[in-house]
Amino acid sequence: MVLNKAGKKLYISAPRAALPLLFLALSSMPSLCPAQEAAAVLSRGSGLYFHTFLSFQKALGRPITAFDLSKEKPQLPRDLKAVVAFGSKAANFDYPAKIKVIYLLAPGYTAAGPKGTFTRISSRPDPALAIDAYLKLQPGLKRLAVFFKEPARETYLSELVAAAELRGVAIVPVGLTSAAEMPDQLRTLSGKADAIWLLPDPALITKVSLQVLAQFSCSNKVPYYAPSGGLADLGAAGAVAPDLNEIGNTAASALQQILSGKTQPGTIYLKSAETTINPEFINRCGLQIKLPSGKGAE
């Protein structure tokens, strides 16, 4: 169940068979960006990459040349100034050094290159926003264990620690080199954490790891928060994560800023996030979560 700001359910659906055809139609449209200044590169022209691409192009307000990496190697125009890359594979493509790259939907991936070349639209919520959201769900939260992939090559964890400290919450960092380490690490957390949050990193998200987290959460009555709203349904108290439409909108805004000559930061966090809850799991496991009014029986 996904709630919007008014507390109402949101559902998004699209005919799967129509996505590749629609992608091809959009890819063949001539770009209205002056002199082919920008293009989009998708790791795959379907699924969440395509869904977010549609939001991106709508926010941009004009067609843009797009490439599907799963079908072709992009033949980038010589006068290209910027690329919007959807997914880790697209972000990791060998772009000419002069091109500015905005990349999104690439959790766990950190681009390496000269400062100012890459801008990431984060798949993680703004640290302060995330802590505020979890405190609303769990007012008694004092110790939040955060599972992340080692080595930590970015500043998100330190920013999260700082935001949490201002709100009276201590972050308990738990670095993992693989999902197989999760059971042992969970055993060491007994009595040391009020909640667990798994950050979005493909290396740690497996069917087994999610089952282990759900079992630990239910058995120990310690809420576990999933990396995304879709994964919360598999056994979690809930999740706080950026909305795909907003990620696309933010990428469009960053591209417009770059094309107008304005420098963008290395990482951009969204100003809003989507809160997902799983009332069935919360009630079945007896978790101390503050459910929205009227949702406790779902």
For each residue, the residues with C-beta under 8 A, 3 or more apart:
1: 9 276 277 278 279 295 298
2: 9 10 11 229 274 276
3: 7 8 9 10 274 275 276 277 292
4: 7 8 10 274
5:
6:
7: 3 4 292 293
8: 3 4
9: 1 2 3
10: 2 3 4
11: 2
12: 51
13:
14: 18 19 51
15: 18 19
16: 19 46
17: 20 21
18: 14 15 21 22
19: 14 15 16 22 23 45 46 47 50
20: 17 23 24 45 46
21: 17 18 24 25
22: 18 19 25 26 50
23: 19 20 26 27 42 45 46 50 53 66 68
24: 20 21 27 28 45
25: 21 22 28 29
26: 22 23 29 53 57 63 66
27: 23 24 45 65 66 67 68
28: 24 25
29: 25 26 63
30: 63 65
31: 36 38 39 62 63 64 65
32: 62 63 64
33: 36 37 38 62 64 259
34: 37
35: 79
36: 31 33 39 65 77 79 80
37: 33 34 79 80 81 82 259
38: 31 33 64 65 80 81 82 83 84 255 259
39: 31 36 64 65 66 67 74 76 77 80 83 84
40: 53 56 57 64 65 66 67 83 84 85 86
41: 66 67 69 74 83 84 85 86 90 93
42: 23 45 49 50 53 66 67 68 69 86 87 90
43: 49 69 70 85 86 87 88 89 90 105
44: 47 49 50 68 69 70 87 89
45: 19 20 23 24 27 42 49 50 66 68 70 71
46: 16 19 20 23 49 50
47: 19 44 50 51
48: 51 52 105 244
49: 42 43 44 45 46 52 53 86 87 105
50: 19 22 23 42 44 45 46 47 53 54
51: 12 14 47 48 54 55 244
52: 48 49 55 56 86 104 105 244 245 247 248 251
53: 23 26 40 42 49 50 56 57 66 86 248
54: 50 51 57 58 248
55: 51 52 58 59 244 245 246 247 248 249
56: 40 52 53 59 60 84 248 249 251 252
57: 26 40 53 54 60 62 63 64 248 252
58: 54 55 61 248
59: 55 56 248 249 252 253
60: 56 57 64 252 255 256
61: 58
62: 31 32 33 57
63: 26 29 30 31 32 57
64: 31 32 33 38 39 40 57 60 84
65: 27 30 31 36 38 39 40 77
66: 23 26 27 39 40 41 42 45 53
67: 27 39 40 41 42 72 74
68: 23 27 42 44 45 71 72
69: 41 42 43 44 72 73 74 87 89 90 93
70: 43 44 45
71: 45 68
72: 67 68 69
73: 69
74: 39 41 67 69 93
75:
76: 39 80 83 95 96 99
77: 36 39 65 80
78:
79: 35 36 37
80: 36 37 38 39 76 77 83 96 99
81: 37 38 98 99 100 258 259
82: 37 38 99 100 101 102 255 258 259
83: 38 39 40 41 76 80 95 99 100 101 102
84: 38 39 40 41 56 64 101 102 103 104 251 255
85: 40 41 43 90 91 93 101 102 103 104 106
86: 40 41 42 43 49 52 53 90 103 104 105
87: 42 43 44 49 69 90 91 105 106
88: 43 91 92 106 108 109
89: 43 44 69 92 93
90: 41 42 43 69 85 86 87 93 103 106
91: 85 87 88 101 103 106 109 111 118
92: 88 89 109 111
93: 41 69 74 85 89 90
94:
95: 76 83 99 101
96: 76 80 99
97: 113 114 117
98: 81
99: 76 80 81 82 83 95 96 117
100: 81 82 83 116 117 118 119 258 264
101: 82 83 84 85 91 95 111 113 117 118 119
102: 82 83 84 85 118 119 120 121 251 254 255 258 264
103: 84 85 86 90 91 106 109 111 118 119 120 121
104: 52 84 85 86 120 121 123 247 248 250 251
105: 43 48 49 52 86 87 123 247
106: 85 87 88 90 91 103 109 120 123
107: 123 124 199 200 201 202 227
108: 88 149 200 201 202 203
109: 88 91 92 103 106
110: 120 153 154
111: 91 92 101 103 117 118 120
112:
113: 97 101 117 118
114: 97 117
115: 266
116: 100 263
117: 97 99 100 101 111 113 114
118: 91 100 101 102 103 111 113 266
119: 100 101 102 103 254 258 264 265 266 267 268
120: 102 103 104 106 110 111 266 267 268
121: 102 103 104 247 250 251 254 268 270
122: 125 156 242 267 268 269 270
123: 104 105 106 107 200 241 242 247
124: 107 130 156 199 200 241 242 269
125: 122 129 130 133 240 241 242 269 270 273
126: 129 130 269 270 271 273
127: 130 131 156 159 160 162 163 164 269
128: 131 132 163 166 167
129: 125 126 132 133 240 269 271 272 273
130: 124 125 126 127 133 134 160 163 197 240 273
131: 127 128 134 135 144 160 163 164 167 169
132: 128 129 135 136 167
133: 125 129 130 136 137 240 273 275
134: 130 131 137 138 141 144 195 197 225 240
135: 131 132 138 139 141 167 169
136: 132 133 139 275 290
137: 133 134 223 237 238 275 277 289 290
138: 134 135 141 194 195 223 288 289 290
139: 135 136 290
140: 194 288
141: 134 135 138 144 169 194 195
142: 168 169 170 194
143: 169 170 172 192 193 194 195
144: 131 134 141 164 169 170 171 172 193 194 195 196 197
145: 172 173 174 189 192 193 195 196 197
146: 157 160 171 172 173 174 196 197 199
147: 174 176 182 185 196 197 198 199 204
148: 152 157 173 174 175 176 199 201 204
149: 108 152 175 176 177 199 201 203 204
150: 175 176 177
151: 175
152: 148 149 156 157 175
153: 110
154: 110 157 267
155: 158 159 267
156: 122 124 127 152 159 160 199 267
157: 146 148 152 154 160 161 171 173
158: 155 161 162
159: 127 155 156 162 163
160: 127 130 131 146 156 157 163 164 171
161: 157 158 164 165 171 173
162: 127 158 159 165 166
163: 127 128 130 131 159 160 166 167
164: 127 131 144 160 161 167 169 170 171
165: 161 162 168 169 170 171
166: 128 162 163
167: 128 131 132 135 163 164
168: 142 165
169: 131 135 141 142 143 144 164 165
170: 142 143 144 164 165
171: 144 146 157 160 161 164 165
172: 143 144 145 146 189 192 193
173: 145 146 148 157 161
174: 145 146 147 148 185 189
175: 148 149 150 151 152
176: 147 148 149 150 179 181 182 185 204
177: 149 150 181
178: 181 203 204
179: 176 182 203 204 205 206 208 209
180:
181: 176 177 178 184 185
182: 147 176 179 185 186 204 209 212 213
183: 186 187 212
184: 181 187 188
185: 147 174 176 181 182 188 189
186: 182 183 189 196 212 213 216
187: 183 184 190
188: 184 185 192
189: 145 172 174 185 186 192 193 196 222
190: 187 220
191:
192: 143 145 172 188 189
193: 143 144 145 172 189 196 222
194: 138 140 141 142 143 144 222 223
195: 134 138 141 143 144 145 222 223 224 225 237
196: 144 145 146 147 186 189 193 213 216 217 222 223 224 225
197: 130 134 144 145 146 147 224 225
198: 147 204 205 209 213 224 225 226 227
199: 107 124 146 147 148 149 156 204 227
200: 107 108 123 124 205 227 228 241
201: 107 108 148 149 204 205 227
202: 107 108 205
203: 108 149 178 179
204: 147 148 149 176 178 179 182 198 199 201 209
205: 179 198 200 201 202 209 210 227 231
206: 179 209 210
207: 210 211
208: 179 211 212
209: 179 182 198 204 205 206 212 213
210: 205 206 207 213 214 226 231 234 235 236
211: 207 208 214 215 235
212: 182 183 186 208 209 215 216
213: 182 186 196 198 209 210 216 217 224 235 236
214: 210 211 217 218 224 234 235 236 281
215: 211 212 218 219 235
216: 186 196 212 213 219 220 222 224
217: 196 213 214 220 221 222 223 224 235 236 237 285 287
218: 214 215 221 235 281 284 285
219: 215 216
220: 190 216 217
221: 217 218 285 286 287 288
222: 189 193 194 195 196 216 217 287
223: 137 138 194 195 196 217 237 238 282 287 288 289
224: 195 196 197 198 213 214 216 217 235 236 237
225: 134 195 196 197 198 232 236 237 238 239 240
226: 198 210 229 231 232 234 236 238 239 276
227: 107 198 199 200 201 205 231 239 241
228: 200 231 232 239 241 276
229: 2 226 232 239 241 274 276
230: 233
231: 205 210 226 227 228 234 236 239
232: 225 226 228 229 236 237 238 239 276 277 278
233: 230 278
234: 210 214 226 231
235: 210 211 213 214 215 217 218 224 278 281
236: 210 213 214 217 224 225 226 231 232 239 278 281
237: 137 195 217 223 224 225 232 277 278 281 282 287 289
238: 137 223 225 226 232 275 276 277 278 282 289
239: 225 226 227 228 229 231 232 236 275 276
240: 125 129 130 133 134 225 273 274 275 276
241: 123 124 125 200 227 228 229 273 274 276
242: 122 123 124 125 246 247 270 272 273 274
243: 246 247 270 272 273 274
244: 48 51 52 55 247 248
245: 52 55 248 249
246: 55 242 243 249 250 270 272
247: 52 55 104 105 121 123 242 243 244 250 251 270
248: 52 53 54 55 56 57 58 59 104 244 245 251 252
249: 55 56 59 245 246 252 253
250: 104 121 246 247 253 254 268 270
251: 52 56 84 102 104 121 247 248 254 255
252: 56 57 59 60 248 249 255 256
253: 59 249 250 256 257
254: 102 119 121 250 251 257 258 264 268
255: 38 60 82 84 102 251 252 258 259
256: 60 252 253 259 260
257: 253 254 260 262 264
258: 81 82 100 102 119 254 255 261 262 264
259: 33 37 38 81 82 255 256
260: 256 257
261: 258
262: 257 258
263: 116
264: 100 102 119 254 257 258 268
265: 119 268
266: 115 118 119 120
267: 119 120 122 154 155 156
268: 119 120 121 122 250 254 264 265
269: 122 124 125 126 127 129
270: 121 122 125 126 242 243 246 247 250 273
271: 126 129
272: 129 242 243 246
273: 125 126 129 130 133 240 241 242 243 270
274: 2 3 4 229 240 241 242 243
275: 3 133 136 137 238 239 240
276: 1 2 3 226 228 229 232 238 239 240 241
277: 1 3 137 232 237 238 282 289 291 292 295
278: 1 232 233 235 236 237 238 281 282
279: 1 282 283 291 295 296 297 298
280: 283 284 298
281: 214 218 235 236 237 278 284 285 287
282: 223 237 238 277 278 279 285 287 289 291
283: 279 280 286 296
284: 218 280 281
285: 217 218 221 281 282
286: 221 283
287: 217 221 222 223 237 281 282
288: 138 140 221 223
289: 137 138 223 237 238 277 282
290: 136 137 138 139
291: 277 279 282 295 296
292: 3 7 277 295
293: 7
294: 297
295: 1 277 279 291 292 298
296: 279 283 291
297: 279 294
298: 1 279 280 295
